[in-house]
Amino acid sequence: MKIISDVNELKTYLKTQNETRGFVPTMGALHDGHLSLIKEAKKACDFVVVSIFVNPTQFLAGEDLDKYPSRNDADIKICALAGVDVVFLPQKHNIYGHDEVSLKAPNVRGFVLEGATRPGHFDGVLTVVNKLFNIVNPDYAYFGKKDAQQLNLIALMVKQLFLDVKIVAVDTVRESDGLALSSRNIYLSKEERKEALKISLSLYEASKMLQKKIYDAKEIKVEMSKILEPLEIGYIEILNRDFEMIEQVEIGNTIILVEALVGTTRLLDNIWL
């Protein structure tokens, strides 16, 4: 496994590799969720690149950029054991220069849910992912369904900018008690960890209501909010897969999304129906 930080060095090296190329972009602090992306890439591709880069442009003022978990040595070992071919480990100066050209998130999908409370966040996400795609030039790129809005916007960017990469969505990985894996889970105290389970429990309640053929979005959201108490709810939304509001769940075309604050940690989860 090669570890490369320089953009030109990586591009030059990748020109010598003609196999089907899979790419898993990450911000490090790798867990089993990331491993599931790598495993999917290994199944379909002959050559796999993982990037580890905590992207500063997607963090707003006052967010957790400075304390975002970083453990590069452990992450590199994980990648080696998983059979990754290249770890791309750039520094900020490798990716960004002065007077930057940047992408703008779409005016509708980019400014609801996460975008409503974090204006500019998705501008940073799309800009860095586009840069990484141009550097790695992958055939396939792998993203988790847990970050559903991010996944949707990246797929939209690929379509609208005519990028030659196939986006592969991978199911959310959960701990045995149902909590969705996230690098931010390490921020949770023991008590907060228990409280965080209300997020997945609220989604489980929505699933039970659908089994009873209750499809009304408002009714489902009311019951979910009861389970989430007393957490501070960022949003509970029921959308179709184009991220449009719907009044009734459409099986096969719906995502139920939750954002809640557990202590000082913002957590996301969802189910795809």
Disulfide bonds with the S-S distance in Angstrom:
none
